[in-house]
Amino acid sequence: QVQLVESGGGLVQPGGSLRLSCAASGSIFRFNAMGWYRQAPGKQREVVAAISSRGYTHYLDSVKGRFTISRDNAKNTVDLQMNSLKPEDTAVYYCNKGSGSYWDWGQGTQVIVSS
């Protein structure tokens, strides 16, 4: 089983940037696709970006060109660089497997985009 810890969130003005980081334990990390998910109040959790074990990426259409997902298998981390943030990006952000059965969710990290 993998333990997940997200960090890097905060309050930022529209147009600003944040870099989120996810630290994952477990020796099988490098064999799994990973994803960043977000959940806004009153809405379902959605995947915003995913990266395969080989580094292939996929993005939610609304974040393409603004967000970049990356991973470091040696460090068991997956990051999400978020640029040109919009108010609609406001949510709690989580990391987990990119597909299949999810591991236990971490606490997430709050991102608030507001003026």
C-alpha positions as a printed NumPy array, in Angstrom:
array([[  0.   ,   0.   ,   0.   ],
       [  1.111,   3.533,  -0.801],
       [  0.941,   6.568,   1.479],
       [  0.324,   9.909,  -0.229],
       [  1.166,  13.384,   1.04 ],
       [  0.325,  16.489,  -0.981],
       [  1.805,  19.926,  -0.432],
       [  2.318,  23.292,  -2.08 ],
       [ -1.174,  24.718,  -2.123],
       [ -2.138,  28.175,  -1.037],
       [ -3.92 ,  31.381,  -1.893],
       [ -2.985,  32.965,  -5.186],
       [ -4.405,  35.71 ,  -7.371],
       [ -5.785,  34.951, -10.823],
       [ -2.931,  34.618, -13.279],
       [ -0.555,  33.426, -10.605],
       [  1.32 ,  30.159, -10.281],
       [  1.724,  27.348,  -7.801],
       [  3.717,  24.146,  -7.786],
       [  2.158,  21.202,  -6.018],
       [  4.111,  18.19 ,  -4.897],
       [  3.013,  14.693,  -4.003],
       [  5.229,  12.357,  -2.048],
       [  4.352,   8.696,  -2.33 ],
       [  5.774,   5.846,  -0.357],
       [  6.163,   2.326,  -1.612],
       [  8.555,   0.471,  -3.837],
       [  5.963,   0.019,  -6.595],
       [  5.515,   3.741,  -7.257],
       [  7.495,   3.733, -10.479],
       [  5.313,   1.021, -11.998],
       [  2.092,   3.018, -11.753],
       [  0.587,   5.844, -13.699],
       [ -0.031,   8.798, -11.395],
       [ -2.539,  11.573, -11.504],
       [ -3.524,  14.839,  -9.929],
       [ -7.162,  15.234,  -9.019],
       [ -9.165,  18.106,  -7.671],
       [-12.455,  18.52 ,  -5.908],
       [-14.251,  21.808,  -5.56 ],
       [-16.997,  22.299,  -2.968],
       [-20.217,  20.686,  -4.127],
       [-18.566,  19.028,  -7.098],
       [-17.204,  15.591,  -7.849],
       [-13.528,  14.862,  -7.848],
       [-12.038,  15.072, -11.318],
       [ -8.707,  14.134, -12.809],
       [ -6.788,  17.138, -14.073],
       [ -3.538,  15.539, -15.185],
       [ -1.988,  12.103, -15.415],
       [  1.427,  10.714, -16.187],
       [  2.324,   7.158, -17.086],
       [  5.188,   5.187, -15.624],
       [  7.129,   6.084, -18.77 ],
       [  6.349,   9.788, -18.565],
       [  3.522,  10.108, -21.064],
       [  1.074,  12.783, -20.012],
       [ -2.581,  13.632, -20.368],
       [ -4.431,  16.75 , -19.275],
       [ -7.944,  17.872, -18.703],
       [ -8.807,  20.134, -21.629],
       [ -9.397,  23.122, -19.394],
       [ -5.853,  23.009, -18.002],
       [ -3.915,  22.213, -21.17 ],
       [ -1.168,  24.722, -21.753],
       [ -1.361,  25.921, -18.162],
       [ -0.549,  22.864, -16.031],
       [  2.398,  20.516, -16.319],
       [  2.656,  17.185, -14.53 ],
       [  5.998,  15.554, -13.889],
       [  7.392,  12.706, -11.842],
       [ 10.652,  11.698, -10.272],
       [ 10.654,   7.965,  -9.727],
       [ 13.893,   8.087,  -7.751],
       [ 12.247,  10.412,  -5.228],
       [  8.77 ,   8.87 ,  -5.445],
       [  7.263,  12.26 ,  -6.178],
       [  4.86 ,  13.686,  -8.706],
       [  4.529,  17.43 ,  -9.177],
       [  1.979,  19.692, -10.772],
       [  3.13 ,  23.066, -12.02 ],
       [  0.117,  25.331, -12.342],
       [  0.397,  28.581, -14.26 ],
       [ -2.129,  31.201, -15.296],
       [ -4.428,  30.11 , -12.523],
       [ -8.106,  30.908, -12.752],
       [-10.773,  31.125, -10.06 ],
       [-12.309,  27.933, -11.408],
       [ -9.098,  26.118, -10.477],
       [-10.011,  26.586,  -6.829],
       [-10.238,  23.153,  -5.227],
       [ -8.541,  20.69 ,  -2.965],
       [ -5.907,  18.905,  -5.014],
       [ -5.012,  15.274,  -4.487],
       [ -2.659,  12.806,  -6.059],
       [ -3.254,   9.119,  -6.588],
       [ -2.905,   6.428,  -9.201],
       [ -3.758,   7.639, -12.662],
       [ -6.046,   4.718, -13.333],
       [ -7.389,   1.573, -11.76 ],
       [ -8.182,   1.12 ,  -8.101],
       [ -7.139,   4.129,  -6.044],
       [ -4.861,   3.939,  -3.064],
       [ -6.013,   5.5  ,   0.175],
       [ -6.396,   9.221,  -0.415],
       [ -4.169,  11.707,   1.323],
       [ -5.374,  14.947,   2.899],
       [ -4.92 ,  16.933,  -0.286],
       [ -3.695,  20.495,  -0.548],
       [ -5.992,  23.492,  -0.866],
       [ -5.671,  25.836,  -3.818],
       [ -7.635,  29.07 ,  -3.721],
       [ -7.492,  31.389,  -6.7  ],
       [ -9.075,  34.685,  -5.807],
       [ -8.502,  38.401,  -6.003]])
